[in-house]
């Protein structure tokens, strides 16, 4: 007999439970943040490389490994292309490796596909992309009486030099002097699944010390030449590029992280009853949706973001390749999300990070409208006729969002908020699909 839990066909009982739940009128706003950004990213990368005196580190014929990240980083293919071009002008032979720990289903082909989805291809970047999950044990570090192995991608290890390239920004699971950036790229990204597993073994509570411990071991025991750190403004635009020589990385990266923190976007209201996220994905955050914005933390080692009772997640991006990491932070989701959710793409992240909460499945409801209604119904101590709802597209697109009518007066008196439209009913089609921000679907 077919298991009825797998069919999701008859929602009549759920419809009855939700029929009195009204989604209030909502109004569109624009949030204004500093939009200073680089108008010529390629030119800035060239200037930074040429002004750093790196020629003394490079010799004709050297095989140089550059790192490709699994994140949707603005202009990352351009940064890689310009770094490749610079190295080739000096007679070197650059190549790119996917440096993303256990992402892409922890397979070489899966990781190559992720890079391709971001426009990081051999044709665009002008060099080979070599993908392998094979690692080399570089050595051991000591921490609290434990002897911990440090791994590095075998292709990177065998190269004549390594260039670490990554975005520098606050991490989605912990706080420390080194979060997402060059140091983390060296020890987790370049560690492939085996290296990421070794570093995550004791959880995110040790990352504040373990990231610099592991990262600096790789930096001083492998052939790391320099790094290129990219920082984005609140509108997901490249606003700064920093080229750091090997010895400058541990000194200057913490300051760049603080600079990046000051540029982070946020939701300009402090709390809500229901947060609705149109789409999540690994192209936005390692957590699917950045908890620095949404407050959907999967560990107790971070903090901040929007205070809320319930979260409804409506869709998963194609660029995430089925990796539904982050759905565990939602309370309701849609059948559309469930059908895109690839368990085998997602589970390696949890098994490596040792954090299971992000992969737990939210309540699967038929459509967008029902998922929002389910989130509203289960809130406690709210005004059911006028609930507070914040609707965002994703955590990389924070310039435009929707607020429910309950925020009307607050929005008129909050600096940085521009009201674009009067409150009106959200548009849904006959299948219950939300008819805004459809171009990515």
C-alpha positions in Angstrom: 0.0 0.0 0.0 1.3 3.5 -0.9 2.3 5.6 2.1 -0.1 8.5 2.1 2.5 10.8 3.6 4.5 10.6 0.4 1.7 11.7 -1.9 0.7 15.1 -0.5 -2.5 15.1 -2.6 -5.4 15.7 -0.2 -5.0 18.9 1.8 -8.7 19.2 2.5 -8.3 18.9 6.3 -5.5 21.5 6.3 -7.7 23.8 4.2 -10.4 23.5 6.8 -8.0 24.4 9.6 -6.6 27.4 7.8 -9.8 28.8 6.1 -10.3 31.6 8.7 -6.6 32.7 8.6 -6.4 35.9 6.7 -3.1 37.2 5.2 -3.2 41.0 5.9 -2.7 43.7 3.2 1.0 44.4 2.7 3.0 47.3 1.3 6.3 47.5 -0.6 9.2 49.4 0.9 12.7 50.2 -0.2 15.5 50.1 2.4 18.3 52.5 1.8 21.9 51.5 2.6 25.3 52.8 1.5 25.5 51.8 -2.1 29.2 52.7 -2.7 30.7 50.1 -4.9 33.4 49.5 -7.5 32.4 50.5 -11.0 35.4 48.6 -12.6 36.0 45.5 -10.6 38.4 44.0 -13.2 40.5 47.2 -13.2 40.6 47.3 -9.4 41.8 43.7 -9.2 44.5 44.4 -11.8 45.6 47.5 -9.8 45.8 45.7 -6.5 47.8 42.8 -8.0 50.2 45.0 -9.9 50.8 47.3 -6.9 51.6 44.6 -4.4 55.0 43.6 -5.7 54.1 40.0 -6.2 56.4 39.5 -9.1 59.2 38.5 -6.6 57.1 35.5 -5.5 56.4 34.2 -9.0 58.6 32.5 -11.6 57.8 31.5 -15.2 56.6 28.0 -15.4 55.1 27.8 -11.9 51.8 26.0 -11.6 49.5 28.2 -9.4 46.3 27.0 -7.8 43.4 29.4 -7.3 40.4 28.7 -5.1 36.8 28.8 -6.4 34.1 29.2 -3.7 30.7 27.6 -3.5 29.0 30.9 -2.6 27.2 33.2 -5.0 29.8 36.0 -4.7 29.4 39.0 -6.9 32.0 39.2 -9.7 33.9 36.2 -8.4 34.4 34.9 -12.0 35.8 38.3 -12.9 38.2 38.3 -10.0 39.4 34.8 -10.9 39.7 35.8 -14.6 41.9 38.8 -13.8 44.0 36.8 -11.3 44.5 34.2 -14.0 45.4 36.8 -16.6 48.0 38.4 -14.2 49.6 35.1 -13.5 49.8 34.2 -17.2 51.4 37.5 -18.0 54.2 36.5 -15.6 54.6 33.1 -17.4 52.8 31.1 -14.7 50.4 28.3 -15.4 47.3 28.9 -13.2 44.4 26.5 -12.6 41.3 26.7 -10.4 40.1 24.1 -7.9 36.7 24.1 -6.3 37.4 24.9 -2.7 34.2 24.3 -0.9 34.6 21.6 1.8 31.7 19.1 1.5 29.4 21.1 -0.8 28.2 19.8 -4.1 27.3 16.5 -2.5 30.9 16.1 -1.6 31.7 15.0 -5.1 34.2 16.4 -7.6 31.6 16.7 -10.4 29.1 18.3 -8.1 31.6 20.9 -7.1 32.5 21.6 -10.7 28.8 22.1 -11.5 28.5 24.6 -8.7 31.3 26.7 -10.1 29.8 26.6 -13.6 26.5 27.9 -12.2 28.3 31.0 -11.0 29.9 31.6 -14.4 33.3 30.2 -13.2 34.2 28.2 -16.3 37.4 27.4 -18.1 36.3 29.5 -21.1 35.5 32.6 -19.1 38.5 32.4 -16.7 41.0 31.3 -19.2 42.5 28.3 -17.4 41.8 24.7 -16.5 39.4 23.8 -13.6 40.6 20.7 -11.9 38.2 19.1 -9.5 39.1 16.3 -7.1 38.1 15.4 -3.5 41.5 13.8 -2.9 43.4 15.3 0.0 46.9 15.2 1.6 47.4 15.2 5.4 49.5 18.3 5.8 50.3 17.7 9.5 48.7 18.1 12.9 47.8 21.0 15.3 47.4 20.7 19.0 44.5 22.2 20.9 43.4 21.4 24.5 45.4 18.2 24.5 44.0 17.0 21.2 46.1 16.2 18.2 44.1 17.2 15.2 44.9 16.4 11.5 45.0 19.2 8.9 44.2 18.3 5.3 44.6 20.1 2.0 43.4 19.4 -1.5 46.0 17.2 -3.2 46.0 19.3 -6.4 46.7 22.5 -4.4 49.4 20.7 -2.4 51.2 19.6 -5.5 51.1 23.1 -7.1 54.0 25.5 -6.9 51.9 28.1 -5.3 48.4 28.8 -3.9 46.3 31.9 -4.2 43.3 31.9 -1.8 40.3 33.9 -3.1 37.1 34.4 -1.1 34.6 36.9 0.2 35.2 38.3 3.7 32.0 38.6 5.7 30.4 37.6 9.0 29.8 33.8 9.4 26.3 32.3 9.7 27.1 30.1 12.7 29.7 31.7 15.0 31.5 34.9 16.0 35.3 35.3 16.0 38.2 37.4 14.7 38.3 35.2 11.5 34.9 34.2 10.1 34.1 33.7 6.4 37.2 34.8 4.5 40.7 33.8 3.5 41.7 32.0 6.6 38.6 29.9 6.5 39.1 29.2 2.8 42.6 27.8 3.5 41.5 25.3 6.1 37.9 24.4 5.2 37.4 25.2 1.5 40.8 23.8 0.5 40.4 20.9 3.0 37.6 19.3 0.9 35.2 17.0 2.7 38.0 15.4 4.8 39.5 18.6 5.9 36.1 20.2 6.7 35.1 17.1 8.6 38.3 17.3 10.8 37.8 20.9 11.6 34.0 20.6 12.3 34.4 17.6 14.5 33.9 19.4 17.8 31.2 21.8 16.5 31.0 25.5 15.9 31.7 26.4 19.5 35.4 25.9 18.8 35.6 27.8 15.5 36.7 31.1 17.1 40.0 29.5 17.9 40.1 26.6 15.5 39.7 28.6 12.2 42.9 30.6 12.9 44.7 27.6 14.3 44.0 25.4 11.2 44.2 28.3 8.7 47.5 29.6 9.9 48.9 26.0 9.8 48.0 25.7 6.2 49.3 29.2 5.5 52.7 28.4 6.9 53.0 24.7 5.9 51.6 24.9 2.3 52.8 27.0 -0.6 50.4 29.9 0.0 51.6 33.0 -1.9 48.8 35.5 -1.3 45.1 36.0 -1.0 42.5 38.1 -2.6 39.7 39.2 -0.3 36.4 40.6 -1.7 34.0 42.6 0.3 30.4 43.4 -0.7 28.1 46.3 0.3 24.5 45.8 1.5 23.3 45.5 -2.1 25.5 42.5 -3.0 27.8 44.7 -5.0 31.6 44.5 -4.9 32.9 47.5 -2.9 36.4 46.5 -2.0 39.2 44.2 -3.2 42.2 43.5 -0.9 45.3 41.6 -2.1 47.2 40.3 0.9 50.6 38.6 0.9 50.9 35.4 2.9 52.2 37.1 6.0 49.6 39.9 5.8 46.5 37.6 5.9 46.4 37.0 9.7 47.2 40.6 10.5 44.8 42.4 8.2 41.9 40.0 7.8 40.3 40.8 11.2 40.1 44.5 10.2 38.6 43.7 6.9 36.0 41.5 8.6 35.0 44.4 10.9 34.7 46.6 7.8 32.4 44.0 6.2 30.3 43.8 9.3 29.6 47.5 9.1 28.3 47.1 5.5 25.9 44.2 6.3 22.3 44.9 5.3 19.5 44.3 7.8 15.7 44.4 8.1 14.9 47.9 9.4 12.3 46.7 11.8 13.4 44.9 14.9 10.8 42.1 15.3 7.8 40.5 13.6 5.3 37.7 14.1 6.0 36.0 10.8 8.9 36.2 8.5 8.3 35.0 5.0 11.4 34.2 2.8 10.6 33.7 -0.9 13.7 31.7 -1.6 16.7 30.2 0.1 19.8 28.6 -1.3 23.5 28.0 -0.9 24.1 30.8 -3.4 22.9 33.2 -0.7 24.4 31.7 2.4 25.9 28.5 3.8 22.8 28.4 5.9 20.5 29.0 3.0 19.3 32.3 4.5 21.8 34.4 6.4 20.9 34.4 10.1 22.8 37.7 10.5 19.7 39.1 8.8 16.9 36.7 9.5 17.8 35.6 13.1 17.5 32.0 12.1 20.6 30.7 13.9 21.4 27.0 13.9 23.9 27.2 16.7 24.1 29.2 20.0 27.4 30.8 18.9 26.0 33.6 16.8 23.4 36.3 17.4 21.4 39.1 15.9 19.0 39.5 13.1 15.2 39.8 13.0 13.3 38.6 16.1 10.3 36.5 15.0 7.9 33.7 16.1 7.5 31.8 12.8 9.3 31.5 9.5 7.8 30.4 6.2 10.2 29.5 3.3 8.6 29.2 -0.1 11.2 28.1 -2.6 14.7 26.7 -3.2 16.9 28.3 -5.9 18.1 26.3 -8.9 21.7 27.4 -8.2 21.6 25.5 -4.9 21.4 22.2 -6.9 18.9 20.7 -4.5 20.9 21.5 -1.3 18.1 22.6 1.0 20.4 23.5 4.0 18.5 26.0 6.1 15.0 24.6 5.8 15.3 23.4 9.4 15.2 27.0 10.4 11.7 27.3 8.8 8.4 26.3 10.4 6.5 25.9 7.1 7.4 25.4 3.5 5.8 24.4 0.2 5.4 21.3 -1.8 7.4 23.0 -4.5 10.4 23.3 -2.1 10.0 19.7 -1.0 10.1 18.4 -4.6 13.3 20.4 -5.3 14.9 19.3 -2.0 17.7 16.7 -2.7 18.5 14.9 0.5 21.7 13.4 -0.8 23.0 16.8 -1.8 22.1 18.2 1.6 23.1 15.6 4.1 26.9 15.7 3.5 26.8 19.3 4.9 25.2 18.1 8.2 27.4 15.0 8.5 30.4 17.2 8.1 29.4 20.2 10.1 27.9 18.1 12.9 24.9 20.5 13.0 21.6 18.7 12.1 19.1 21.5 12.8 19.4 23.2 9.4 18.4 20.0 7.5 15.3 19.1 9.5 12.2 19.4 7.4 9.7 22.1 8.0 5.9 21.4 7.7 5.3 20.8 4.0 2.1 22.7 2.9 0.6 22.7 -0.6 1.5 26.2 -1.8 2.8 29.7 -0.9 -0.5 30.9 0.4 -1.0 27.9 2.7 2.6 28.1 4.0 2.1 31.7 5.0 -1.3 30.9 6.6 0.2 28.0 8.5 2.9 30.3 10.0 0.3 32.9 11.0 -2.0 30.4 12.6 0.6 29.0 14.9 1.8 32.3 16.3 0.9 32.9 20.0 -0.2 36.2 21.6 -0.6 38.2 18.3 -3.5 40.1 16.8 -4.8 37.6 14.3 -6.7 40.3 12.4 -3.6 42.4 12.0 -0.4 40.3 12.3 3.0 41.7 11.8 4.6 40.0 8.7 7.9 40.7 7.0 8.3 39.3 3.5 11.8 39.2 1.9 12.9 37.8 -1.4 16.2 36.4 -0.1 19.0 37.5 2.2 21.1 38.9 -0.6 18.4 41.2 -1.9 17.5 43.5 0.9 16.8 46.7 -0.9 13.1 45.9 -1.5 10.7 44.0 0.7 7.1 43.9 2.0 5.7 44.8 5.4 2.1 44.1 6.6 -0.3 46.9 7.4 0.6 46.7 11.1 3.9 48.4 10.3 2.4 51.3 8.4 2.9 54.0 11.0 6.3 52.7 12.0 7.6 52.6 8.4 6.6 56.2 7.9 8.9 57.2 10.9 11.9 54.9 10.4 15.0 56.4 8.8 16.1 54.4 5.7 12.7 53.1 4.8 10.9 54.5 1.7 7.3 53.5 1.2 6.8 52.5 -2.4 3.1 51.4 -2.5 0.0 51.6 -0.4 -1.1 48.4 1.5 -2.9 45.9 -0.7 -3.7 42.2 -0.7 -0.8 40.0 -1.8 -1.4 38.5 -5.3 -1.7 34.7 -5.6 -2.6 32.7 -8.7 -5.2 30.0 -8.7 -2.6 27.5 -7.5 -1.7 29.6 -4.5 1.6 30.7 -5.9 2.8 34.2 -4.8 3.0 36.5 -7.9 5.9 38.7 -6.9 9.6 38.4 -7.7 8.9 35.7 -10.2 11.8 36.2 -12.6 14.1 33.8 -10.7 11.5 31.0 -10.5 
